[in-house]
Amino acid sequence: MSHATVEELESARMAQEGKYLTFALGNEEYGLEILKVREIIGYMDITAVPQMPSYIRGVINLRGQVIPVIDLRAKFSMATAEITEQTCIIVVENTQQGRKFSTGIVVDRVSEVLDISEGNIEQSPQFGNSVNTDFILGMGKIGESVKILLDIDKVLAAVDMLNMNVPQN
């Protein structure tokens, strides 16, 4: 693994500064760059697609566009949870191999939009080579709590949108 210079780390941290949509999965709070969020919709019926990985719930028809839906709890190997009136789908725009895709992610509840300054963002912790934390942009410190700031492109990188046979934009 190459070692980044102090200047590179500082530059990366400054690039992470900005507005984040925060949401919860169980007791954990996460944040997504607001520019990646297209919309937030209430939980709706999802059409299952056969032979998909367990974390792919299926697809929804959102105003005529078929969008794959990912269960973020399953993707993060968390226990399943009951669907409540707070459960919602965040439609994000992610990029794979230079193409943009809309993907829905199921979350327990949406919290708020936070403006997080660079001074309140720390690098993601390193747990050694056996644990991949590349999908974490950083850790946002908000008061006494910590929000895990996600790089949604990397979270969804393992989901091969190009071969899902789902029409995309």
C-alpha positions, -999 to +999 in steps of 0.1 A: +000+000+000+014+034-009+016+061+017-001+093+009+016+126+016+002+150+042-008+174+014-027+146-005-046+136+027-054+173+034-066+178-002-088+147+000-103+158+033-111+193+018-128+176-012-151+158+013-163+190+029-199+198+020-235+189+024-245+153+033-279+137+035-278+116+067-298+085+073-299+056+098-295+018+095-304+006+130-284+026+155-257+037+130-258+070+112-245+074+077-241+103+053-242+106+015-230+135-006-261+155-013-250+159-049-254+121-054-290+121-042-317+124-068-347+120-045-361+104-014-393+083-018-414+064+006-410+026+007-430+010-021-436-024-036-404-038-051-405-064-079-381-092-071-357-102-099-347-139-100-311-150-094-299-117-080-276-115-049-295-113-016-288-076-012-306-067-044-342-064-034-354-060-071-366-031-091-392-003-089-410+016-116-404+053-107-423+075-131-417+051-160-380+044-152-371+010-139-346+014-111-327-014-092-331-013-054-303-023-030-310-033+006-281-014+023-286-035+055-280-067+036-251-051+016-234-042+050-242-077+064-265-063+090-296-080+104-328-074+085-354-050+100-391-046+097-404-021+072-419+009+091-435+042+081-400+057+083-384+032+059-376+049+026-357+046-006-330+071-014-325+073-052-289+080-058-269+086-090-238+065-092-212+060-118-197+028-131-173+025-160-181+061-170-219+055-172-244+070-148-270+049-131-299+056-108-301+031-080-325+030-050-311+022-016-334+011+012-327+028+046-344+027+080-350+064+081-337+097+067-324+121+093-313+155+079-290+174+056-259+185+074-232+209+062-199+192+074-168+213+074-134+198+066-123+202+102-151+179+113-141+151+088-115+125+097-101+097+076-118+064+078-101+041+104-078+014+092-085-021+104-056-038+086-055-054+052-083-079+059-110-052+062-119-030+032-129+005+042-124+021+007-162+028+005-159+052+034-151+088+025-145+097+061-160+101+095-180+132+101-180+144+137-212+161+146-214+171+183-208+139+203-218+116+174-200+102+144-216+098+109-200+074+085-197+093+052-201+069+023-187+069-012-218+056-028-200+048-061-177+024-042-205+010-020-224+001-052-193-009-072-199-046-065-234-043-080-229-048-117-254-025-132-241-031-167-251-067-165-284-065-146-305-062-177-322-032-163-326-003-187-307+027-175-306+064-185 
